[in-house]
Amino acid sequence: MRKLLFAGLAAATLIGAAGVAGAQPVERYGHWDPAWGAAPPPPLAKWHRWRGHEADWYGHVHTCMTHHGYDPRRDAYMDGHRWVTCAD
């Protein structure tokens, strides 16, 4: 009886592990739709305001793309002749 119980538990564990492996991957920087273009680079480590909020990065970039000349590598857009930090 113990062998059957052990075998059943082992099978349930394997099935559960297969379900986790087939799940959608967690996107570290949020959701990026390929229709928006190429995915931007991750936020720079020196940008302290993004620490702990990495999952909001792609949404922020998508919102800031409404500004003409937005550059995600700088997280800024060109306003006339100067770079302005995007704060959505």
N, C-alpha and C positions, 0 to 999 in steps of 0.2 A: 504494500500500500504506500509506503514511504517513497519507493522508487517511482511510482506513478505520480505521486504528488510533486516530487522533485522534477520529474520530466515535464509535467504540466507547467510548473513555475518557470522552468528554463525556457520553454516554448513561448510563454507569455512575455518573458523578458526580451527574447529575440524579436518577437512581433512588435513590441513597443519600441525597440531600438530601430527597427526598420521604418516605423512610422515617423520617428523623429528625423531620420536621415532623409526621408522624402518630403519633409515639410519645406515651406518657403524659407530661403535664407534670410537672416536678419540683416537689414541694410543699415550699416553703421551710421551713415550720414543722412538717413531718411530715404524717401522715394524719389528717384529720378526717372522721368518718362523719356524714353529714347526719342520721342517726337520733338522734344525741346532742343535737341542737338546733342553734341558730345557731352558726356558727364564732366563736370568741372573737377579740378583737383581738390583734395581735402583742405580744410582750413589750416593755415600755418600754425605751428606750435606756439609761436610768439604771440598769437592773437589770444590773449587770456580770456576774453569774453566768451569764447566758444568752448572753453573747458567745461565739461559736464552737459553741454548742449549740442554735441556733435550731431545728434539725430535731427536737428532742425536746420542743418547746413544747406541741404539741397533745396528745401522750401524757401529759404532765405535767398539763395542764388536765383531761383526761378522768379521770385518777386522782384528782385533787383534788376533782372534782365529787361524789365519794362523801361528802364533808363537807357537812353541811347549811349552807346560806348561803354557799357558796363564790362569790367574786367574782373572775373572771379579770383584771379591770382593776386590782385590788389584789394579785392572787395571794395572797389570804388568805381565811379563812373566819371567821365569827362564832362565838366560843366564849363563851357567856354574854353578857357586855357588853363584850368586847374582841375586836379583830381579831388573828388568829393567822396568821402566814405559813405557807403550805402547803409542806411539805418532804416530797416523796414518796420 
